[in-house]
């Protein structure tokens, strides 16, 4: 399955980092990342899905009410006559 970079970023925020349900988080990780994935985080590097899942679970456990909200800026186009 192929995703755009913007889709991966948003899904990672919502479906991985923001997901409380471990089973749903794992499904999202399996859909978006290869088994040999390498994820660079502020506190280090995680390798493989299992390690990334553990890392995301630890982050979520420390911040159970964390929610991401992505806001998109719309570009206004002005016409002059």
Secondary structure, 3 states (H helix, E strand, C coil): CCCCHHHHHHHHHHHHHCCCCHHHHHHHHHHHCCCCCEEEECCEEEECHHHHHHHHHHHHHHCCCCCCCCCCCCCCCCCCC
